Amino acid sequence: MITLGVIVGTRGFFPSSLCEEGRAEILKALKKQGVKPIILPENATPKFGAVENLNEARACADLFIKNKDKIKGVVVTLPNFGDERAISNVLRWADLNVPVLVHAWSDDVEKLGIQHRRDSFCGKMSCCNNLRQYGIDYTLTTLHTDTADSETFTNDLKQFIGTCEVVAKLKNLRVGALGARPAAFNTVRYSEKLLEASGISVETLDLSELLGWVRNMKEKEPEVKTKLDQLQKYTNVTGVSKENLLKMAKLGVGMDRWIKDQQLGGICLQCWSALEELYGIVPCTMMSMLSEKLIPAACETDVCGLIGMIALQAASGSPSALLDWNNNFGTNPDKGILFHCSNLPKSFFSSTKMQYQDIIAGTVGKNNAYGTLCGQIAPGPFTFTRVSTDDELGEIKAYVGEGRFTDDKLKTFGGYGVFEIQDLQELLRYICENGFEHHVAANRSLVAGSIEDAFANYLGWDVYRH
């Protein structure tokens, strides 16, 4: 359940009955989406808890301040013109620094007399004008005016909730970079300082430290036994030795302890090819298990790829994956193949099996390359995004869009899926022209609107929406 502050605006001669009805309807709409509202009681002001003057604005701001740690966003609803100063003062004084949705009610063209007239159409402009003057960022509804029970507003509210979750997740986020960037992967370079400027901290750990912890673990330790049992239940491990499974379990326990100790929202991990050569496994399935339980794990120490995974997960409430834009699919210009070795969460697949990593096995041997989670991605919609730090421009940039995984069959290895995106060639050109990485975060939901709104509107990143 998400908690949102609610401001009901009112003004002058407009009838208070509109505030009473508007309040009831907006609270009904919020309840349907599982929102816990923080709103002035009906008896707090003469017009059913609506805010119009200085004292009422102060009372509403004080209520929000008391609930500051809970509120992830604010809904402003205008059942009539509303007092733009009072609304702006609430938000300034409360200083929540959260997303704000501005909603205005539609007039009934048959009821434009003094007793029913709203003028919210006009009032919304004044409200937004003042918010802009106050330096307060806000989100608009699809339609300039709308009713609270319409399909368009319902979708707007769902998207706004996603925006709030993304912004809340990325504010003061801590992520872990476990190991060095693979030497051959210049593509995953990034700026810690630019991320820090957006409130995202990176905690680092040398891979040797993790392996030192792991080697001191005993097979009979309760955490190791539990992790081994979880691993064997997670996927088909037929053909994988008990020795390799135990190595994976110990590695998983080590990562769990570090995540908990450092209060991390996700990790990215060096794998290619230090872990295989020094420890004798690939970490993919252990990372998949983390992502599946909503602790995103990215490979190849791709910090910015991890941030995309976390954002998508926050918007959707479901696991994310990190994939390669990897292959064309025949001659269809709007289709391609997304692939990784893989550490995709299990929920991406129809079925899974643990295997060795085919590519790296040629270098380190099959027995040192077990641990990948293999299968084809199940068909269905998905959202993709990529976050990147541009040191030359001194900014964070991103792109986001939606597509679908198809049921086209492939004969290959790792984790893979055929995808279709409208005007794919335009997207690929944009990626290459702007120097984006070959990795992309994906989530089996449609949340591009929330990602775009959160990144561009509230984090101030440069965002391309495909």
C-alpha positions as a printed NumPy array, in Angstrom:
array([[  0.   ,   0.   ,   0.   ],
       [  1.301,   3.446,  -0.924],
       [  0.535,   6.584,   1.104],
       [ -0.328,   9.786,  -0.755],
       [ -1.177,  13.221,   0.557],
       [ -4.408,  14.713,  -0.796],
       [ -5.211,  18.414,  -1.19 ],
       [ -8.755,  19.408,  -2.112],
       [ -8.784,  22.949,  -3.487],
       [-11.658,  25.418,  -3.321],
       [-12.264,  29.108,  -3.96 ],
       [-14.595,  31.975,  -3.19 ],
       [-18.221,  31.79 ,  -4.266],
       [-18.099,  28.256,  -5.698],
       [-20.523,  25.962,  -3.851],
       [-19.098,  23.82 ,  -1.045],
       [-21.195,  20.864,  -2.215],
       [-18.704,  20.432,  -5.062],
       [-15.936,  19.967,  -2.477],
       [-17.958,  17.406,  -0.566],
       [-18.708,  15.382,  -3.706],
       [-15.213,  15.769,  -5.155],
       [-13.555,  14.679,  -1.918],
       [-15.702,  11.559,  -1.677],
       [-15.086,  10.59 ,  -5.311],
       [-11.32 ,  11.124,  -5.251],
       [-10.995,   9.1  ,  -2.048],
       [-13.049,   6.344,  -3.653],
       [-10.71 ,   6.302,  -6.674],
       [ -7.629,   6.202,  -4.44 ],
       [ -9.04 ,   3.346,  -2.384],
       [ -9.545,   1.255,  -5.542],
       [ -5.813,   1.576,  -6.244],
       [ -4.834,   0.584,  -2.712],
       [ -3.782,   4.104,  -1.695],
       [ -3.77 ,   5.229,   1.933],
       [ -4.709,   8.942,   1.863],
       [ -3.403,  11.619,   4.226],
       [ -6.057,  14.336,   4.055],
       [ -7.514,  16.961,   6.366],
       [-10.671,  15.723,   8.16 ],
       [-13.956,  16.95 ,   6.726],
       [-14.575,  19.084,   9.789],
       [-11.133,  20.732,   9.674],
       [-12.331,  23.516,   7.344],
       [-15.731,  25.034,   6.52 ],
       [-15.737,  23.388,   3.073],
       [-15.333,  19.714,   4.   ],
       [-11.564,  19.73 ,   4.525],
       [-10.839,  21.712,   1.374],
       [ -8.004,  24.247,   1.507],
       [ -8.573,  27.905,   0.612],
       [ -6.848,  30.34 ,   2.965],
       [ -3.586,  30.783,   4.827],
       [ -4.656,  29.054,   8.05 ],
       [ -6.122,  26.071,   6.202],
       [ -2.966,  25.738,   4.134],
       [ -0.886,  25.759,   7.316],
       [ -3.078,  23.069,   8.899],
       [ -2.732,  20.854,   5.809],
       [  1.039,  21.41 ,   5.667],
       [  1.375,  20.496,   9.351],
       [ -0.572,  17.279,   8.731],
       [  1.747,  16.375,   5.853],
       [  4.832,  17.176,   7.943],
       [  3.648,  14.767,  10.647],
       [  3.419,  12.044,   7.996],
       [  6.5  ,  13.07 ,   6.002],
       [  8.193,   9.677,   6.299],
       [  5.121,   7.934,   4.857],
       [  3.96 ,  10.218,   2.044],
       [  5.41 ,   9.279,  -1.379],
       [  3.345,  11.697,  -3.456],
       [  0.542,  14.262,  -3.349],
       [ -2.695,  14.405,  -5.327],
       [ -4.142,  17.889,  -5.818],
       [ -7.787,  17.744,  -6.862],
       [ -9.812,  20.768,  -7.958],
       [-13.579,  20.197,  -7.709],
       [-13.868,  23.913,  -8.469],
       [-11.454,  26.676,  -9.483],
       [ -9.413,  26.283,  -6.297],
       [ -7.096,  28.705,  -4.559],
       [ -3.716,  28.321,  -6.21 ],
       [ -1.851,  30.181,  -3.461],
       [ -3.136,  27.92 ,  -0.704],
       [ -2.197,  24.785,  -2.656],
       [  1.297,  26.068,  -3.405],
       [  1.797,  27.118,   0.218],
       [  0.872,  23.642,   1.477],
       [  3.472,  22.064,  -0.747],
       [  6.153,  24.662,   0.017],
       [  5.676,  24.518,   3.779],
       [  5.405,  20.732,   3.944],
       [  8.617,  20.475,   1.88 ],
       [  7.947,  16.829,   1.009],
       [  9.969,  16.823,  -2.214],
       [  7.693,  14.177,  -3.746],
       [  5.766,  13.958,  -7.032],
       [  2.539,  15.982,  -7.296],
       [ -0.425,  15.069,  -9.51 ],
       [ -2.74 ,  17.934, -10.489],
       [ -6.308,  16.847, -11.26 ],
       [ -9.198,  19.111, -12.251],
       [-12.849,  18.112, -12.485],
       [-14.882,  18.447, -15.684],
       [-17.879,  20.76 , -15.812],
       [-21.273,  19.446, -16.864],
       [-22.292,  21.648, -19.806],
       [-25.904,  21.351, -18.644],
       [-24.952,  22.75 , -15.225],
       [-23.065,  25.988, -15.714],
       [-25.225,  28.07 , -13.394],
       [-23.873,  29.562, -10.197],
       [-24.917,  26.569,  -8.051],
       [-23.032,  23.934, -10.058],
       [-20.32 ,  25.759, -11.961],
       [-16.748,  24.482, -11.36 ],
       [-14.375,  26.468, -13.61 ],
       [-11.717,  23.892, -12.754],
       [-10.614,  24.031, -16.4  ],
       [ -9.344,  27.542, -15.724],
       [ -8.29 ,  26.94 , -12.133],
       [ -5.882,  24.178, -13.12 ],
       [ -3.917,  26.637, -15.224],
       [ -3.629,  29.047, -12.309],
       [ -2.6  ,  26.222,  -9.989],
       [  0.135,  25.043, -12.356],
       [  1.289,  28.61 , -12.921],
       [  1.825,  29.102,  -9.194],
       [  3.486,  25.732,  -8.706],
       [  5.911,  26.699, -11.443],
       [  6.591,  30.029,  -9.721],
       [  7.214,  28.193,  -6.432],
       [  9.657,  25.787,  -8.095],
       [  7.461,  22.755,  -7.425],
       [  7.494,  19.984, -10.047],
       [  4.175,  18.375, -10.93 ],
       [  2.514,  15.768, -13.143],
       [ -0.485,  16.426, -15.389],
       [ -3.382,  14.116, -16.178],
       [ -3.956,  12.893, -19.735],
       [ -7.077,  15.023, -20.093],
       [ -7.023,  18.608, -18.869],
       [-10.218,  17.933, -16.885],
       [-11.624,  14.544, -15.958],
       [-13.833,  12.705, -13.516],
       [-12.31 ,  10.535, -10.807],
       [-14.079,   7.397, -11.999],
       [-13.035,   7.57 , -15.667],
       [-10.731,   5.034, -17.311],
       [ -8.29 ,   7.751, -18.306],
       [ -7.944,   9.069, -14.761],
       [ -7.643,   5.534, -13.399],
       [ -4.72 ,   4.951, -15.754],
       [ -3.243,   8.34 , -14.849],
       [ -3.434,   7.447, -11.175],
       [ -1.788,   4.059, -11.722],
       [  1.018,   5.707, -13.668],
       [  1.448,   8.373, -11.001],
       [  1.704,   5.738,  -8.288],
       [  4.481,   4.139, -10.348],
       [  6.197,   7.526, -10.656],
       [  6.046,   7.979,  -6.88 ],
       [  7.493,   4.522,  -6.267],
       [ 10.391,   5.124,  -8.666],
       [ 11.264,   8.504,  -7.179],
       [ 11.019,   7.168,  -3.62 ],
       [ 13.195,   4.174,  -4.49 ],
       [ 15.93 ,   6.165,  -6.2  ],
       [ 16.105,   8.9  ,  -3.569],
       [ 18.886,   7.92 ,  -1.139],
       [ 19.37 ,   4.603,  -2.955],
       [ 22.44 ,   2.514,  -2.116],
       [ 23.658,  -0.026,  -4.647],
       [ 26.585,  -2.428,  -4.498],
       [ 29.341,  -2.9  ,  -7.064],
       [ 30.909,  -6.263,  -6.295],
       [ 34.24 ,  -6.584,  -8.055],
       [ 35.987,  -4.613, -10.762],
       [ 34.585,  -3.823, -14.176],
       [ 35.567,  -6.595, -16.599],
       [ 38.597,  -5.252, -18.473],
       [ 37.031,  -5.703, -21.911],
       [ 33.81 ,  -3.883, -20.999],
       [ 34.478,  -0.161, -21.383],
       [ 30.758,   0.071, -22.098],
       [ 29.877,  -0.204, -18.395],
       [ 31.996,   2.742, -17.291],
       [ 30.013,   5.268, -15.27 ],
       [ 30.334,   8.333, -13.028],
       [ 29.781,   7.755,  -9.328],
       [ 29.728,  11.514,  -8.787],
       [ 26.858,  12.136, -11.216],
       [ 24.861,   9.357,  -9.578],
       [ 25.621,  10.78 ,  -6.138],
       [ 24.303,  14.152,  -7.286],
       [ 20.955,  12.398,  -7.905],
       [ 21.021,  10.785,  -4.459],
       [ 22.331,   7.372,  -5.557],
       [ 25.353,   6.013,  -3.653],
       [ 27.589,   3.162,  -4.792],
       [ 29.16 ,   0.839,  -2.218],
       [ 32.093,  -1.163,  -3.573],
       [ 33.578,  -4.494,  -2.508],
       [ 36.594,  -6.261,  -3.947],
       [ 35.764,  -9.713,  -5.287],
       [ 38.636, -11.208,  -3.281],
       [ 36.974, -10.134,  -0.029],
       [ 33.766, -11.936,  -0.933],
       [ 35.674, -15.069,  -1.942],
       [ 37.597, -14.906,   1.33 ],
       [ 34.344, -14.91 ,   3.302],
       [ 32.944, -17.72 ,   1.188],
       [ 35.958, -19.999,   1.576],
       [ 35.681, -19.783,   5.364],
       [ 32.062, -20.995,   5.329],
       [ 31.261, -24.529,   6.43 ],
       [ 28.808, -26.79 ,   4.645],
       [ 26.904, -27.407,   7.887],
       [ 26.232, -23.731,   8.606],
       [ 22.428, -23.22 ,   8.761],
       [ 22.492, -20.36 ,   6.211],
       [ 24.473, -22.46 ,   3.743],
       [ 22.16 , -25.458,   4.141],
       [ 19.088, -23.261,   3.694],
       [ 20.53 , -21.575,   0.604],
       [ 21.453, -24.919,  -0.943],
       [ 17.913, -26.164,  -0.404],
       [ 16.456, -22.969,  -1.929],
       [ 18.749, -23.313,  -4.938],
       [ 17.738, -26.909,  -5.635],
       [ 14.058, -25.973,  -5.431],
       [ 14.46 , -22.88 ,  -7.612],
       [ 15.273, -24.62 , -10.894],
       [ 16.137, -27.956, -12.488],
       [ 19.734, -28.715, -11.415],
       [ 20.006, -32.16 , -12.988],
       [ 23.56 , -32.902, -14.068],
       [ 25.173, -30.255, -11.818],
       [ 27.548, -31.635,  -9.191],
       [ 26.889, -31.277,  -5.463],
       [ 30.274, -29.571,  -5.159],
       [ 29.314, -26.844,  -7.622],
       [ 25.883, -26.373,  -6.055],
       [ 27.511, -25.954,  -2.651],
       [ 29.875, -23.336,  -4.062],
       [ 26.895, -21.425,  -5.441],
       [ 25.062, -21.639,  -2.115],
       [ 28.043, -20.255,  -0.195],
       [ 28.421, -17.442,  -2.706],
       [ 24.731, -16.654,  -2.291],
       [ 25.072, -16.483,   1.491],
       [ 28.052, -14.148,   1.162],
       [ 26.122, -11.815,  -1.13 ],
       [ 23.086, -11.894,   1.175],
       [ 25.196, -10.888,   4.164],
       [ 26.83 ,  -8.024,   2.309],
       [ 23.494,  -6.736,   0.979],
       [ 21.996,  -6.774,   4.465],
       [ 25.04 ,  -5.26 ,   6.156],
       [ 25.32 ,  -2.383,   3.662],
       [ 21.531,  -1.885,   3.254],
       [ 21.716,  -2.213,  -0.52 ],
       [ 18.79 ,  -1.915,  -2.911],
       [ 20.539,  -4.103,  -5.498],
       [ 23.957,  -5.269,  -6.636],
       [ 26.012,  -5.714,  -9.76 ],
       [ 28.701,  -8.353,  -9.915],
       [ 31.979,  -9.03 , -11.675],
       [ 31.809, -12.437, -13.29 ],
       [ 33.736, -12.497, -16.552],
       [ 35.948, -14.373, -15.96 ],
       [ 37.407, -14.003, -12.472],
       [ 34.769, -16.029, -10.622],
       [ 35.03 , -18.932, -13.027],
       [ 38.833, -19.036, -12.876],
       [ 39.214, -18.358,  -9.135],
       [ 36.137, -20.047,  -7.691],
       [ 34.893, -22.468, -10.327],
       [ 31.266, -21.435, -10.955],
       [ 29.218, -18.709, -12.61 ],
       [ 26.977, -16.703, -10.24 ],
       [ 24.006, -16.372, -12.611],
       [ 21.409, -18.487, -10.794],
       [ 22.246, -16.937,  -7.428],
       [ 21.763, -13.515,  -9.009],
       [ 18.515, -14.672, -10.587],
       [ 17.256, -15.695,  -7.152],
       [ 18.054, -12.233,  -5.804],
       [ 16.244, -10.497,  -8.661],
       [ 13.246, -12.778,  -8.274],
       [ 12.874, -11.721,  -4.635],
       [ 13.104,  -8.057,  -5.7  ],
       [ 16.769,  -7.429,  -4.936],
       [ 17.923,  -6.74 ,  -8.512],
       [ 21.282,  -8.201,  -9.521],
       [ 23.09 ,  -7.109, -12.694],
       [ 26.111,  -8.701, -14.317],
       [ 29.414,  -7.3  , -15.594],
       [ 29.466,  -4.679, -12.807],
       [ 26.943,  -2.594, -14.76 ],
       [ 25.886,  -0.056, -12.127],
       [ 23.743,   2.025, -14.493],
       [ 22.077,  -1.108, -15.86 ],
       [ 21.241,  -2.025, -12.268],
       [ 19.636,   1.382, -11.665],
       [ 17.383,   0.801, -14.675],
       [ 16.386,  -2.58 , -13.231],
       [ 15.583,  -1.007,  -9.867],
       [ 13.499,   1.765, -11.437],
       [ 11.438,  -0.682, -13.497],
       [ 10.905,  -2.897, -10.484],
       [  9.762,   0.064,  -8.382],
       [  7.261,   1.14 , -11.035],
       [  5.822,  -2.335, -11.567],
       [  6.34 ,  -4.213,  -8.301],
       [  7.739,  -7.161, -10.287],
       [ 11.264,  -8.468, -11.044],
       [ 13.526,  -6.915, -13.67 ],
       [ 16.299,  -8.341, -15.832],
       [ 19.392,  -7.011, -17.566],
       [ 19.773,  -8.122, -21.175],
       [ 21.856,  -7.528, -24.294],
       [ 20.404,  -6.025, -27.445],
       [ 21.949,  -9.023, -29.149],
       [ 20.728, -10.113, -32.6  ],
       [ 18.514,  -9.289, -35.514],
       [ 15.636, -11.676, -36.159],
       [ 15.68 , -12.505, -39.839],
       [ 14.769,  -9.565, -42.019],
       [ 11.949,  -8.169, -39.876],
       [ 13.069,  -4.588, -39.058],
       [ 10.903,  -4.404, -35.919],
       [ 12.069,  -7.684, -34.385],
       [ 15.267,  -8.713, -32.641],
       [ 16.701, -11.034, -29.99 ],
       [ 17.399, -10.103, -26.377],
       [ 19.887, -12.395, -24.67 ],
       [ 22.045, -13.004, -21.64 ],
       [ 24.06 , -15.917, -20.274],
       [ 21.795, -15.793, -18.085],
       [ 20.83 , -14.481, -14.662],
       [ 17.276, -13.499, -15.609],
       [ 14.668, -13.901, -12.847],
       [ 12.79 , -17.175, -13.112],
       [  9.468, -15.409, -13.685],
       [ 10.716, -14.253, -17.115],
       [ 10.69 , -17.836, -18.397],
       [  8.142, -20.513, -19.196],
       [ 10.577, -23.094, -17.764],
       [ 14.225, -23.105, -16.699],
       [ 17.218, -25.397, -16.319],
       [ 20.645, -24.818, -14.853],
       [ 23.477, -25.278, -17.334],
       [ 27.084, -24.321, -17.882],
       [ 27.91 , -21.039, -19.628],
       [ 28.651, -22.133, -23.173],
       [ 30.862, -19.215, -24.195],
       [ 33.164, -19.065, -21.193],
       [ 33.35 , -22.857, -20.866],
       [ 35.624, -22.849, -23.904],
       [ 38.184, -20.953, -21.824],
       [ 37.787, -22.267, -18.261],
       [ 36.19 , -25.676, -18.923],
       [ 32.602, -26.834, -18.418],
       [ 33.031, -27.826, -14.78 ],
       [ 34.078, -24.278, -13.879],
       [ 31.193, -22.676, -15.782],
       [ 28.042, -24.177, -14.231],
       [ 25.375, -21.904, -12.806],
       [ 23.578, -20.215, -15.694],
       [ 19.782, -20.199, -15.811],
       [ 18.699, -21.207, -19.295],
       [ 15.397, -20.929, -21.109],
       [ 13.296, -18.87 , -23.507],
       [ 11.525, -15.756, -22.281],
       [  7.758, -16.26 , -22.232],
       [  5.719, -14.099, -24.631],
       [  4.081, -10.934, -23.353],
       [  4.499,  -7.16 , -23.005],
       [  7.584,  -5.53 , -21.535],
       [  9.109,  -2.148, -20.765],
       [ 12.776,  -1.435, -21.434],
       [ 15.029,   1.329, -20.175],
       [ 18.681,   2.296, -20.102],
       [ 20.302,   4.769, -17.716],
       [ 23.712,   6.206, -18.585],
       [ 26.033,   8.844, -17.105],
       [ 27.477,  11.242, -19.653],
       [ 30.655,  12.669, -18.118],
       [ 31.354,  14.971, -21.055],
       [ 27.959,  16.679, -20.736],
       [ 27.86 ,  16.276, -16.946],
       [ 24.405,  14.724, -16.923],
       [ 22.49 ,  11.498, -16.55 ],
       [ 20.535,  10.429, -19.605],
       [ 18.134,   7.6  , -20.325],
       [ 15.738,   6.131, -22.833],
       [ 12.563,   4.149, -22.213],
       [  9.941,   2.379, -24.295],
       [  7.604,  -0.583, -24.553],
       [  7.378,  -3.672, -26.707],
       [  6.472,  -7.329, -26.512],
       [  8.197, -10.674, -26.35 ],
       [  6.901, -12.943, -29.109],
       [  6.409, -16.707, -29.249],
       [  8.937, -17.104, -32.089],
       [ 11.132, -20.131, -31.333],
       [ 14.928, -20.129, -31.249],
       [ 17.605, -22.8  , -30.952],
       [ 20.334, -21.251, -28.82 ],
       [ 21.654, -21.186, -25.252],
       [ 21.436, -18.948, -22.176],
       [ 18.363, -16.83 , -21.54 ],
       [ 16.816, -15.413, -24.687],
       [ 13.68 , -14.098, -26.297],
       [ 12.475, -12.66 , -29.58 ],
       [ 11.045,  -9.178, -29.137],
       [  9.069,  -6.771, -31.282],
       [  9.215,  -2.983, -30.933],
       [  7.504,  -0.566, -33.284],
       [ 10.031,   1.485, -35.259],
       [ 12.888,  -0.544, -33.808],
       [ 15.364,   0.779, -36.359],
       [ 14.724,   4.334, -35.154],
       [ 15.431,   3.221, -31.564],
       [ 18.63 ,   1.42 , -32.547],
       [ 19.822,   4.48 , -34.434],
       [ 19.121,   6.648, -31.364],
       [ 21.077,   4.252, -29.13 ],
       [ 24.094,   4.267, -31.43 ],
       [ 24.046,   7.981, -32.238],
       [ 23.929,   8.867, -28.547],
       [ 26.515,   6.35 , -27.387],
       [ 24.303,   4.219, -25.154],
       [ 25.482,   0.849, -23.874],
       [ 24.548,  -2.563, -25.301],
       [ 22.851,  -3.56 , -22.036],
       [ 19.202,  -2.766, -21.398],
       [ 16.97 ,  -3.32 , -18.364],
       [ 13.632,  -5.013, -18.978],
       [ 10.486,  -5.685, -16.981],
       [  7.435,  -7.755, -17.92 ],
       [  4.982,  -4.87 , -17.463],
       [  3.992,  -1.651, -19.217],
       [  5.333,   1.204, -17.091],
       [  7.179,   3.479, -19.533],
       [  5.013,   6.448, -18.546],
       [  6.012,   6.173, -14.899],
       [  9.688,   5.819, -15.773],
       [  9.649,   8.807, -18.118],
       [  7.803,  10.977, -15.602],
       [ 10.086,  10.029, -12.7  ],
       [ 13.36 ,  10.354, -14.622],
       [ 12.599,  13.534, -16.569],
       [ 10.187,  15.437, -14.36 ],
       [ 11.47 ,  14.714, -10.861],
       [ 15.079,  13.569, -11.238],
       [ 15.876,  16.033, -14.014],
       [ 17.477,  13.472, -16.323],
       [ 17.518,  13.792, -20.121],
       [ 15.02 ,  11.156, -21.299],
       [ 14.045,   9.869, -24.731],
       [ 10.661,   8.115, -24.857],
       [ 10.452,   5.735, -27.787]])
